[in-house]
Amino acid sequence: MRKQYSSKQFLKGAMVLTVAALLTKILSAVYRVPFQNIVGDIGFYIYQQVYPFYGIAIALSTYGFPVIISKLVAEKLEENDEEGAKDVALTSFLFLCIVGLIWFLIIYFGAGLIAGWMGDPHLVPLIQVISLSFLLLPPLSAMRGYYQGKENMLPTAVSQVAEQSFRVVTILVFSFLLVSQGYSLYTVGKGALFGSIIGGIAGIIVLIFFFALKKEPLLSSGIFTLSKGYLSIWKRLLKDGTAICVSAMLLILLQFIDSLNVYALLTSSGMEESAAKQWKGIYDRGQPFVQLGNVVATSISLTIVPLVTSAFIGKKESLVREYSQLSLKISIIIGFAASLGLINLIVPTNTMLFENASGSDVLAVFCVSIFFSCLILTFSGIFQGIGSIYYPAFCIIAGVIFKYAGNASLVPAFGTMGASLSTILSLAMITLLMVLRLRKIFPIRLIDSSFFKTLFVSGAAMTLTLQALMLLYEIVLTAGMPERGMAVVFSLGGVFIGGAVFMVVLLRGNVLSQEEIGFLPFGSKWVRLMEIIQPITKSR
Protein backbone atom coordinates (compact mmCIF):
# COMPACT_ATOMS: atom_id res chain seq x y z
CA MET A 1 0.00 0.00 0.00
CA ARG A 2 1.15 3.50 -0.72
CA LYS A 3 2.32 5.54 2.23
CA GLN A 4 -0.28 8.21 3.05
CA TYR A 5 1.06 11.71 3.40
CA SER A 6 -0.64 14.40 5.42
CA SER A 7 -1.22 17.83 3.95
CA LYS A 8 1.26 19.15 6.52
CA GLN A 9 3.98 16.82 5.18
CA PHE A 10 3.15 17.80 1.61
CA LEU A 11 3.32 21.53 2.38
CA LYS A 12 6.62 20.99 4.19
CA GLY A 13 7.99 19.28 1.08
CA ALA A 14 6.73 22.07 -1.16
CA MET A 15 8.38 24.63 1.12
CA VAL A 16 11.70 22.74 0.96
CA LEU A 17 11.54 22.78 -2.85
CA THR A 18 10.66 26.49 -2.90
CA VAL A 19 13.59 27.39 -0.62
CA ALA A 20 15.94 25.33 -2.81
CA ALA A 21 14.69 27.04 -5.96
CA LEU A 22 15.26 30.47 -4.39
CA LEU A 23 18.75 29.56 -3.16
CA THR A 24 19.79 28.29 -6.60
CA LYS A 25 18.45 31.44 -8.29
CA ILE A 26 20.31 33.68 -5.84
CA LEU A 27 23.54 31.71 -6.35
CA SER A 28 23.05 31.82 -10.12
CA ALA A 29 22.77 35.61 -10.04
CA VAL A 30 25.33 36.52 -7.38
CA TYR A 31 28.34 34.52 -8.67
CA ARG A 32 28.41 36.56 -11.90
CA VAL A 33 29.59 39.64 -10.02
CA PRO A 34 32.91 38.22 -8.74
CA PHE A 35 33.26 36.29 -11.99
CA GLN A 36 33.03 39.51 -14.03
CA ASN A 37 35.48 41.17 -11.65
CA ILE A 38 37.95 38.34 -12.33
CA VAL A 39 37.64 38.09 -16.12
CA GLY A 40 36.53 41.62 -17.09
CA ASP A 41 33.89 42.63 -19.61
CA ILE A 42 35.32 40.68 -22.56
CA GLY A 43 35.69 37.53 -20.45
CA PHE A 44 32.11 38.03 -19.28
CA TYR A 45 30.99 38.38 -22.90
CA ILE A 46 32.66 35.07 -23.79
CA TYR A 47 30.97 33.22 -20.94
CA GLN A 48 27.55 34.79 -21.49
CA GLN A 49 27.58 33.87 -25.18
CA VAL A 50 27.55 30.18 -24.30
CA TYR A 51 25.76 30.20 -20.93
CA PRO A 52 22.21 30.02 -22.41
CA PHE A 53 22.84 26.43 -23.56
CA TYR A 54 23.48 25.44 -19.95
CA GLY A 55 20.48 27.48 -18.83
CA ILE A 56 18.25 25.54 -21.21
CA ALA A 57 19.60 22.21 -19.93
CA ILE A 58 18.99 23.32 -16.33
CA ALA A 59 15.41 24.36 -17.10
CA LEU A 60 14.73 20.99 -18.75
CA SER A 61 16.17 18.99 -15.82
CA THR A 62 14.69 21.14 -13.03
CA TYR A 63 11.41 22.78 -14.06
CA GLY A 64 10.17 20.85 -17.09
CA PHE A 65 10.58 17.09 -17.29
CA PRO A 66 10.72 16.36 -13.52
CA VAL A 67 7.31 18.06 -13.08
CA ILE A 68 5.65 15.86 -15.70
CA ILE A 69 7.44 12.70 -14.50
CA SER A 70 6.31 13.42 -10.94
CA LYS A 71 2.68 13.69 -12.11
CA LEU A 72 2.93 10.38 -13.97
CA VAL A 73 4.55 8.68 -10.95
CA ALA A 74 1.94 10.14 -8.58
CA GLU A 75 -0.88 8.80 -10.79
CA LYS A 76 0.54 5.27 -10.50
CA LEU A 77 1.02 5.59 -6.75
CA GLU A 78 -2.61 6.72 -6.37
CA GLU A 79 -3.49 3.32 -7.81
CA ASN A 80 -1.09 1.67 -5.31
CA ASP A 81 1.07 0.56 -8.23
CA GLU A 82 4.65 0.88 -6.94
CA GLU A 83 6.08 -1.14 -9.84
CA GLY A 84 4.13 0.99 -12.29
CA ALA A 85 5.66 4.13 -10.75
CA LYS A 86 9.17 2.75 -11.18
CA ASP A 87 8.29 1.70 -14.72
CA VAL A 88 7.21 5.28 -15.50
CA ALA A 89 10.54 6.62 -14.20
CA LEU A 90 12.53 4.09 -16.25
CA THR A 91 10.45 4.71 -19.40
CA SER A 92 10.96 8.45 -18.93
CA PHE A 93 14.69 7.88 -18.43
CA LEU A 94 14.91 6.06 -21.77
CA PHE A 95 13.01 8.84 -23.54
CA LEU A 96 15.27 11.49 -22.02
CA CYS A 97 18.37 9.51 -23.01
CA ILE A 98 17.23 9.88 -26.61
CA VAL A 99 16.38 13.58 -26.17
CA GLY A 100 19.64 14.35 -24.35
CA LEU A 101 21.75 12.49 -26.90
CA ILE A 102 20.05 14.25 -29.83
CA TRP A 103 20.59 17.68 -28.29
CA PHE A 104 24.22 16.82 -27.44
CA LEU A 105 24.97 15.69 -31.00
CA ILE A 106 23.25 18.71 -32.58
CA ILE A 107 25.10 21.21 -30.39
CA TYR A 108 28.49 19.44 -30.35
CA PHE A 109 28.74 18.86 -34.10
CA GLY A 110 26.88 22.08 -34.92
CA ALA A 111 29.18 24.19 -32.74
CA GLY A 112 30.94 25.64 -35.78
CA LEU A 113 27.66 26.68 -37.38
CA ILE A 114 26.37 28.19 -34.11
CA ALA A 115 29.61 30.09 -33.46
CA GLY A 116 29.51 31.38 -37.04
CA TRP A 117 25.94 32.58 -36.47
CA MET A 118 27.16 34.38 -33.34
CA GLY A 119 29.98 35.93 -35.36
CA ASP A 120 32.79 34.53 -33.16
CA PRO A 121 34.49 31.28 -34.35
CA HIS A 122 36.63 31.17 -31.18
CA LEU A 123 33.51 30.04 -29.28
CA VAL A 124 33.45 26.58 -30.94
CA PRO A 125 35.29 24.64 -28.18
CA LEU A 126 33.25 26.36 -25.47
CA ILE A 127 29.98 25.38 -27.14
CA GLN A 128 31.25 21.80 -27.43
CA VAL A 129 32.08 21.72 -23.71
CA ILE A 130 28.65 22.95 -22.65
CA SER A 131 26.90 20.46 -24.97
CA LEU A 132 27.92 17.76 -22.45
CA SER A 133 25.36 19.18 -20.00
CA PHE A 134 22.56 17.63 -22.11
CA LEU A 135 23.97 14.16 -21.38
CA LEU A 136 23.25 14.80 -17.68
CA LEU A 137 19.60 15.54 -18.43
CA PRO A 138 18.24 11.92 -18.23
CA PRO A 139 19.45 10.92 -14.74
CA LEU A 140 18.78 14.34 -13.19
CA SER A 141 15.23 14.59 -14.57
CA ALA A 142 14.19 10.96 -14.01
CA MET A 143 15.43 10.74 -10.41
CA ARG A 144 14.08 14.15 -9.41
CA GLY A 145 10.71 13.40 -11.02
CA TYR A 146 10.51 10.00 -9.32
CA TYR A 147 11.12 11.43 -5.85
CA GLN A 148 8.79 14.40 -6.40
CA GLY A 149 6.07 11.99 -7.50
CA LYS A 150 6.50 10.19 -4.18
CA GLU A 151 6.07 13.56 -2.44
CA ASN A 152 9.66 13.43 -1.19
CA MET A 153 11.05 16.82 -2.19
CA LEU A 154 14.27 16.65 -0.15
CA PRO A 155 16.43 14.76 -2.72
CA THR A 156 15.45 17.21 -5.47
CA ALA A 157 16.08 20.22 -3.22
CA VAL A 158 19.48 19.01 -1.99
CA SER A 159 20.57 18.01 -5.50
CA GLN A 160 19.62 21.45 -6.88
CA VAL A 161 21.56 23.31 -4.19
CA ALA A 162 24.54 20.93 -4.50
CA GLU A 163 24.59 21.29 -8.28
CA GLN A 164 24.55 25.09 -8.14
CA SER A 165 27.02 25.30 -5.23
CA PHE A 166 29.64 23.02 -6.84
CA ARG A 167 29.15 24.85 -10.13
CA VAL A 168 29.64 28.31 -8.65
CA VAL A 169 32.71 27.33 -6.61
CA THR A 170 34.30 25.54 -9.57
CA ILE A 171 33.65 28.45 -11.93
CA LEU A 172 35.19 31.02 -9.59
CA VAL A 173 38.19 28.86 -8.63
CA PHE A 174 38.97 27.78 -12.21
CA SER A 175 38.58 31.34 -13.50
CA PHE A 176 40.85 32.82 -10.84
CA LEU A 177 43.56 30.19 -11.38
CA LEU A 178 43.49 30.37 -15.18
CA VAL A 179 43.51 34.19 -15.28
CA SER A 180 46.35 34.37 -12.73
CA GLN A 181 48.40 31.94 -14.86
CA GLY A 182 47.95 34.06 -17.98
CA TYR A 183 45.67 31.84 -20.07
CA SER A 184 43.53 33.40 -22.80
CA LEU A 185 40.02 34.53 -21.88
CA TYR A 186 38.55 31.86 -24.17
CA THR A 187 40.43 29.18 -22.22
CA VAL A 188 39.19 30.76 -18.99
CA GLY A 189 35.65 30.62 -20.39
CA LYS A 190 36.07 26.95 -21.24
CA GLY A 191 37.23 26.24 -17.68
CA ALA A 192 34.25 28.16 -16.25
CA LEU A 193 31.81 26.20 -18.43
CA PHE A 194 33.43 22.95 -17.34
CA GLY A 195 32.39 23.98 -13.82
CA SER A 196 28.77 23.64 -14.95
CA ILE A 197 29.40 20.01 -15.90
CA ILE A 198 30.99 19.39 -12.49
CA GLY A 199 27.89 20.86 -10.85
CA GLY A 200 25.58 18.54 -12.81
CA ILE A 201 27.65 15.50 -11.84
CA ALA A 202 27.47 16.60 -8.18
CA GLY A 203 23.67 16.78 -8.46
CA ILE A 204 23.53 13.22 -9.84
CA ILE A 205 25.79 11.91 -7.06
CA VAL A 206 23.49 13.44 -4.43
CA LEU A 207 20.43 11.77 -5.98
CA ILE A 208 22.22 8.40 -6.17
CA PHE A 209 23.14 8.82 -2.49
CA PHE A 210 19.44 9.17 -1.59
CA PHE A 211 18.63 6.03 -3.58
CA ALA A 212 21.40 4.20 -1.70
CA LEU A 213 20.01 5.38 1.65
CA LYS A 214 16.57 3.97 0.77
CA LYS A 215 18.20 0.84 -0.68
CA GLU A 216 16.18 1.29 -3.85
CA PRO A 217 17.68 -0.30 -6.99
CA LEU A 218 18.59 2.33 -9.55
CA LEU A 219 18.30 -0.04 -12.49
CA SER A 220 16.22 -3.10 -13.17
CA SER A 221 16.78 -6.02 -15.51
CA GLY A 222 14.09 -4.61 -17.79
CA ILE A 223 15.45 -1.08 -18.04
CA PHE A 224 15.96 -1.35 -21.80
CA THR A 225 12.57 -2.99 -22.35
CA LEU A 226 9.81 -0.63 -23.38
CA SER A 227 6.67 -1.07 -21.31
CA LYS A 228 3.07 -1.05 -22.45
CA GLY A 229 1.82 2.45 -23.03
CA TYR A 230 5.31 3.90 -23.38
CA LEU A 231 4.19 6.06 -26.29
CA SER A 232 1.57 7.86 -24.17
CA ILE A 233 4.24 8.58 -21.54
CA TRP A 234 6.64 9.86 -24.18
CA LYS A 235 3.94 12.07 -25.72
CA ARG A 236 3.12 13.66 -22.35
CA LEU A 237 6.79 14.24 -21.66
CA LEU A 238 7.29 15.85 -25.06
CA LYS A 239 4.12 17.94 -25.07
CA ASP A 240 3.56 18.95 -21.44
CA GLY A 241 7.24 18.94 -20.46
CA THR A 242 8.16 21.25 -23.32
CA ALA A 243 5.31 23.66 -22.49
CA ILE A 244 6.34 23.94 -18.84
CA CYS A 245 10.01 24.27 -19.81
CA VAL A 246 9.33 27.14 -22.20
CA SER A 247 7.45 29.00 -19.45
CA ALA A 248 10.43 28.54 -17.13
CA MET A 249 12.99 29.56 -19.77
CA LEU A 250 11.76 33.10 -20.50
CA LEU A 251 14.92 34.97 -19.51
CA ILE A 252 17.24 32.23 -20.79
CA LEU A 253 15.62 32.28 -24.25
CA LEU A 254 15.95 36.07 -24.43
CA GLN A 255 19.63 35.73 -23.45
CA PHE A 256 20.02 33.09 -26.14
CA ILE A 257 18.68 35.48 -28.79
CA ASP A 258 21.13 38.14 -27.59
CA SER A 259 23.97 35.59 -27.84
CA LEU A 260 22.97 34.72 -31.39
CA ASN A 261 22.87 38.16 -32.92
CA VAL A 262 23.87 41.15 -30.74
CA TYR A 263 27.66 40.79 -31.18
CA ALA A 264 27.27 39.86 -34.86
CA LEU A 265 25.03 42.88 -35.46
CA LEU A 266 27.46 45.22 -33.67
CA THR A 267 30.42 44.09 -35.78
CA SER A 268 28.44 44.07 -39.03
CA SER A 269 27.42 47.66 -38.25
CA GLY A 270 31.07 48.72 -38.27
CA MET A 271 32.11 48.37 -34.61
CA GLU A 272 35.60 46.97 -34.05
CA GLU A 273 35.60 43.39 -32.71
CA SER A 274 37.21 44.00 -29.30
CA ALA A 275 34.94 47.00 -28.70
CA ALA A 276 31.86 44.94 -29.68
CA LYS A 277 32.89 42.18 -27.25
CA GLN A 278 33.39 44.70 -24.46
CA TRP A 279 30.03 46.39 -25.06
CA LYS A 280 28.23 43.04 -25.22
CA GLY A 281 29.92 42.13 -21.90
CA ILE A 282 28.79 45.43 -20.37
CA TYR A 283 25.25 44.83 -21.66
CA ASP A 284 25.32 41.35 -20.03
CA ARG A 285 25.83 42.99 -16.63
CA GLY A 286 22.07 43.48 -16.64
CA GLN A 287 21.37 39.75 -16.22
CA PRO A 288 22.22 39.54 -12.48
CA PHE A 289 19.99 42.57 -11.82
CA VAL A 290 17.01 40.90 -13.49
CA GLN A 291 17.64 37.52 -11.86
CA LEU A 292 17.84 39.01 -8.38
CA GLY A 293 14.80 41.16 -9.06
CA ASN A 294 12.88 38.03 -10.01
CA VAL A 295 13.75 36.00 -6.91
CA VAL A 296 10.70 37.23 -4.96
CA ALA A 297 8.46 36.89 -8.03
CA THR A 298 9.65 33.30 -8.38
CA SER A 299 8.70 32.55 -4.79
CA ILE A 300 5.25 34.05 -5.41
CA SER A 301 4.84 31.93 -8.54
CA LEU A 302 5.87 28.76 -6.72
CA THR A 303 3.51 29.57 -3.86
CA ILE A 304 0.50 30.61 -5.93
CA VAL A 305 0.35 27.53 -8.19
CA PRO A 306 -0.83 25.05 -5.51
CA LEU A 307 -3.25 27.61 -4.04
CA VAL A 308 -4.87 28.43 -7.39
CA THR A 309 -4.86 24.75 -8.41
CA SER A 310 -6.63 23.71 -5.20
CA ALA A 311 -9.28 26.44 -5.59
CA PHE A 312 -9.72 25.66 -9.31
CA ILE A 313 -10.18 21.91 -8.70
CA GLY A 314 -12.69 22.75 -5.98
CA LYS A 315 -14.54 24.98 -8.49
CA LYS A 316 -14.19 27.96 -6.14
CA GLU A 317 -14.01 30.70 -8.77
CA SER A 318 -14.09 33.55 -6.24
CA LEU A 319 -11.10 32.02 -4.42
CA VAL A 320 -9.19 31.58 -7.69
CA ARG A 321 -9.83 35.26 -8.44
CA GLU A 322 -8.79 36.27 -4.92
CA TYR A 323 -5.48 34.38 -5.06
CA SER A 324 -4.80 35.70 -8.58
CA GLN A 325 -5.51 39.26 -7.49
CA LEU A 326 -3.25 38.91 -4.46
CA SER A 327 -0.32 37.50 -6.43
CA LEU A 328 -0.64 40.15 -9.14
CA LYS A 329 -0.74 42.99 -6.61
CA ILE A 330 2.39 41.75 -4.86
CA SER A 331 4.22 41.18 -8.16
CA ILE A 332 3.31 44.64 -9.46
CA ILE A 333 4.52 46.29 -6.25
CA ILE A 334 7.81 44.37 -6.11
CA GLY A 335 8.51 44.59 -9.85
CA PHE A 336 7.70 48.31 -10.05
CA ALA A 337 9.70 49.23 -6.93
CA ALA A 338 12.71 47.08 -7.93
CA SER A 339 12.81 48.42 -11.50
CA LEU A 340 12.36 52.07 -10.54
CA GLY A 341 14.76 51.84 -7.62
CA LEU A 342 17.51 50.29 -9.75
CA ILE A 343 17.00 52.84 -12.52
CA ASN A 344 17.57 55.64 -10.00
CA LEU A 345 20.56 53.90 -8.40
CA ILE A 346 22.09 52.35 -11.51
CA VAL A 347 25.28 54.47 -11.61
CA PRO A 348 26.54 53.69 -8.07
CA THR A 349 25.19 50.13 -8.22
CA ASN A 350 26.98 49.45 -11.52
CA THR A 351 30.19 50.84 -10.02
CA MET A 352 29.77 48.90 -6.77
CA LEU A 353 29.28 45.54 -8.51
CA PHE A 354 31.30 45.86 -11.72
CA GLU A 355 34.06 48.37 -10.83
CA ASN A 356 32.92 51.17 -13.17
CA ALA A 357 29.76 52.90 -14.41
CA SER A 358 30.14 51.95 -18.09
CA GLY A 359 26.85 51.38 -19.90
CA SER A 360 24.70 52.64 -17.04
CA ASP A 361 22.16 54.17 -19.45
CA VAL A 362 21.77 50.84 -21.26
CA LEU A 363 21.43 48.97 -17.98
CA ALA A 364 18.87 51.49 -16.67
CA VAL A 365 16.61 50.73 -19.65
CA PHE A 366 17.28 47.00 -19.28
CA CYS A 367 16.13 47.15 -15.63
CA VAL A 368 12.58 47.89 -16.80
CA SER A 369 12.48 44.20 -17.75
CA ILE A 370 12.37 43.33 -14.03
CA PHE A 371 8.84 44.73 -13.87
CA PHE A 372 7.55 42.85 -16.90
CA SER A 373 9.31 39.58 -16.07
CA CYS A 374 7.87 39.64 -12.53
CA LEU A 375 4.39 39.95 -14.01
CA ILE A 376 5.00 37.22 -16.59
CA LEU A 377 6.23 34.79 -13.93
CA THR A 378 3.11 35.43 -11.87
CA PHE A 379 0.78 35.17 -14.87
CA SER A 380 2.44 31.86 -15.81
CA GLY A 381 1.85 30.59 -12.27
CA ILE A 382 -1.83 31.54 -12.44
CA PHE A 383 -2.30 29.91 -15.86
CA GLN A 384 -0.52 26.77 -14.66
CA GLY A 385 -2.75 26.74 -11.58
CA ILE A 386 -5.93 26.71 -13.70
CA GLY A 387 -4.52 23.99 -15.96
CA SER A 388 -3.63 26.21 -18.92
CA ILE A 389 0.05 25.31 -19.43
CA TYR A 390 0.22 25.84 -23.20
CA TYR A 391 -0.86 29.48 -23.47
CA PRO A 392 2.11 30.93 -21.52
CA ALA A 393 4.45 28.88 -23.71
CA PHE A 394 2.77 30.27 -26.83
CA CYS A 395 3.14 33.84 -25.55
CA ILE A 396 6.81 33.36 -24.69
CA ILE A 397 7.65 31.79 -28.07
CA ALA A 398 5.93 34.72 -29.79
CA GLY A 399 7.92 37.13 -27.61
CA VAL A 400 11.22 35.39 -28.39
CA ILE A 401 10.57 35.65 -32.15
CA PHE A 402 9.70 39.31 -31.66
CA LYS A 403 12.95 39.78 -29.68
CA TYR A 404 15.04 38.37 -32.53
CA ALA A 405 13.38 40.69 -35.04
CA GLY A 406 13.68 43.61 -32.60
CA ASN A 407 17.43 43.07 -32.23
CA ALA A 408 17.85 42.94 -36.00
CA SER A 409 16.03 46.27 -36.33
CA LEU A 410 17.31 48.20 -33.31
CA VAL A 411 20.89 47.03 -32.60
CA PRO A 412 22.37 48.35 -35.90
CA ALA A 413 20.84 51.75 -35.18
CA PHE A 414 21.26 52.05 -31.39
CA GLY A 415 23.87 49.44 -30.40
CA THR A 416 23.34 47.66 -27.09
CA MET A 417 20.67 50.23 -26.21
CA GLY A 418 18.69 48.71 -29.08
CA ALA A 419 19.09 45.26 -27.51
CA SER A 420 17.74 46.61 -24.20
CA LEU A 421 14.80 48.23 -25.96
CA SER A 422 13.94 45.05 -27.89
CA THR A 423 13.99 43.09 -24.61
CA ILE A 424 11.54 45.53 -23.02
CA LEU A 425 9.26 45.53 -26.08
CA SER A 426 9.18 41.72 -26.28
CA LEU A 427 8.42 41.37 -22.56
CA ALA A 428 5.71 44.03 -22.84
CA MET A 429 4.15 42.10 -25.72
CA ILE A 430 4.16 38.84 -23.72
CA THR A 431 2.60 40.65 -20.74
CA LEU A 432 -0.11 42.17 -22.95
CA LEU A 433 -1.01 38.79 -24.46
CA MET A 434 -1.32 37.27 -20.98
CA VAL A 435 -3.39 40.20 -19.65
CA LEU A 436 -5.83 39.93 -22.56
CA ARG A 437 -6.29 36.19 -21.96
CA LEU A 438 -6.70 36.60 -18.20
CA ARG A 439 -9.36 39.28 -18.71
CA LYS A 440 -11.34 36.77 -20.78
CA ILE A 441 -11.13 34.26 -17.93
CA PHE A 442 -11.98 36.90 -15.29
CA PRO A 443 -14.20 39.47 -17.10
CA ILE A 444 -14.26 41.85 -14.11
CA ARG A 445 -11.40 44.19 -13.21
CA LEU A 446 -8.99 42.31 -10.94
CA ILE A 447 -7.24 45.38 -9.51
CA ASP A 448 -8.83 48.76 -8.75
CA SER A 449 -7.50 51.97 -10.36
CA SER A 450 -6.86 53.54 -6.92
CA PHE A 451 -4.14 50.91 -6.41
CA PHE A 452 -2.24 52.15 -9.46
CA LYS A 453 -2.64 55.81 -8.47
CA THR A 454 -1.11 55.10 -5.06
CA LEU A 455 1.62 53.01 -6.70
CA PHE A 456 2.66 55.87 -9.00
CA VAL A 457 2.66 58.39 -6.15
CA SER A 458 4.86 56.03 -4.13
CA GLY A 459 7.22 55.66 -7.10
CA ALA A 460 7.39 59.44 -7.57
CA ALA A 461 8.24 59.97 -3.87
CA MET A 462 10.97 57.33 -4.05
CA THR A 463 12.39 58.84 -7.27
CA LEU A 464 12.58 62.35 -5.79
CA THR A 465 14.33 61.00 -2.69
CA LEU A 466 16.84 58.91 -4.66
CA GLN A 467 17.61 61.69 -7.14
CA ALA A 468 18.45 63.96 -4.20
CA LEU A 469 20.71 61.19 -2.93
CA MET A 470 22.37 60.90 -6.37
CA LEU A 471 23.02 64.62 -6.37
CA LEU A 472 24.82 64.20 -3.05
CA TYR A 473 26.74 61.24 -4.58
CA GLU A 474 28.04 63.47 -7.39
CA ILE A 475 29.08 66.15 -4.89
CA VAL A 476 30.99 63.58 -2.80
CA LEU A 477 32.81 62.23 -5.87
CA THR A 478 33.69 65.75 -7.00
CA ALA A 479 35.26 66.28 -3.58
CA GLY A 480 37.68 63.44 -4.36
CA MET A 481 36.24 60.60 -2.27
CA PRO A 482 37.01 57.01 -3.47
CA GLU A 483 34.45 56.15 -6.16
CA ARG A 484 33.84 52.46 -5.47
CA GLY A 485 33.70 52.90 -1.71
CA MET A 486 31.16 55.69 -2.05
CA ALA A 487 29.24 53.61 -4.61
CA VAL A 488 28.80 50.88 -1.98
CA VAL A 489 27.57 53.36 0.63
CA PHE A 490 25.13 55.16 -1.66
CA SER A 491 23.86 52.00 -3.38
CA LEU A 492 23.05 50.13 -0.18
CA GLY A 493 21.87 53.28 1.56
CA GLY A 494 19.69 54.12 -1.41
CA VAL A 495 18.05 50.69 -1.30
CA PHE A 496 17.06 51.14 2.34
CA ILE A 497 16.04 54.80 2.09
CA GLY A 498 14.23 54.45 -1.24
CA GLY A 499 12.47 51.27 -0.16
CA ALA A 500 11.34 52.83 3.11
CA VAL A 501 9.96 55.96 1.41
CA PHE A 502 8.14 53.84 -1.20
CA MET A 503 6.53 51.59 1.41
CA VAL A 504 5.51 54.39 3.78
CA VAL A 505 3.70 56.25 0.98
CA LEU A 506 2.15 53.02 -0.29
CA LEU A 507 0.87 52.06 3.16
CA ARG A 508 -0.58 55.53 3.70
CA GLY A 509 -2.56 55.01 0.49
CA ASN A 510 -4.52 52.24 2.23
CA VAL A 511 -4.74 50.06 -0.90
CA LEU A 512 -3.49 46.85 0.75
CA SER A 513 -5.02 44.85 3.56
CA GLN A 514 -2.87 43.57 6.43
CA GLU A 515 -3.16 40.04 5.00
CA GLU A 516 -1.87 41.23 1.62
CA ILE A 517 1.01 43.15 3.21
CA GLY A 518 1.97 39.98 5.05
CA PHE A 519 2.95 38.42 1.71
CA LEU A 520 5.57 41.12 1.06
CA PRO A 521 9.22 40.59 2.08
CA PHE A 522 9.51 41.51 5.80
CA GLY A 523 5.70 41.54 5.80
CA SER A 524 5.26 41.46 9.59
CA LYS A 525 7.39 44.60 9.99
CA TRP A 526 5.36 46.46 7.35
CA VAL A 527 2.14 45.39 9.08
CA ARG A 528 3.38 46.92 12.35
CA LEU A 529 4.29 50.12 10.50
CA MET A 530 0.85 50.12 8.88
CA GLU A 531 -0.79 49.93 12.31
CA ILE A 532 1.07 53.14 13.22
CA ILE A 533 0.29 54.90 9.92
CA GLN A 534 -3.36 53.86 9.58
CA PRO A 535 -4.71 55.91 12.52
CA ILE A 536 -3.04 58.98 11.01
CA THR A 537 -4.60 58.20 7.64
CA LYS A 538 -8.06 57.58 9.09
CA SER A 539 -8.05 60.79 11.10
CA ARG A 540 -7.76 62.82 7.90
Secondary structure, DSSP 8 states (H G I E B T S, - for coil): ------HHHHHHHHHHHHHHHHHHHHHHHHTHHHHHHHHHHHHHHHHHHHHHHHHHHHHIIIIIHHHHHHHHHHHHHHTT-HHHHHHHHHHHHHHHHHHHHHHHHHHHHTHHHHHHHHT-GGGHHHHHHHHGGGGGHHHHHHHHHHHHHTT--HHHHHHHHHHHHHHHHHHHHHHHHHHHTT--HHHHHHHHHHHHHHHHHHHHHHHHHHHHHHT--S--TTTTS--TTHHHHHHHHHHHHHHHHHHHTHHHHHHHHHHHHHHHHHHHTT--HHHHHHHHHHHTTHHHHHHHHTHHHHHHHHHHHHHHHHHHHTT-HHHHHHHHHHHHHHHHHHHHHHHHHHHHHHHHHHHHHHSS-TTHHHHHHHTHHHHHHHHHHHHHHHHHHTT--HHHHHHHHHHHHHHHHHHHHHHHHHTHHHHHHHHHHHHHHHHHHHHHHHHHHS-S-SS-HHHHHHHHHHHHHHHHHHHHHHHHHHHHHHTT--HHHHHHHHHHHHHHHHHHHHHHHHHHTT-S-HHHHTTSTTHHHHHHHHHHHHHHHHT-
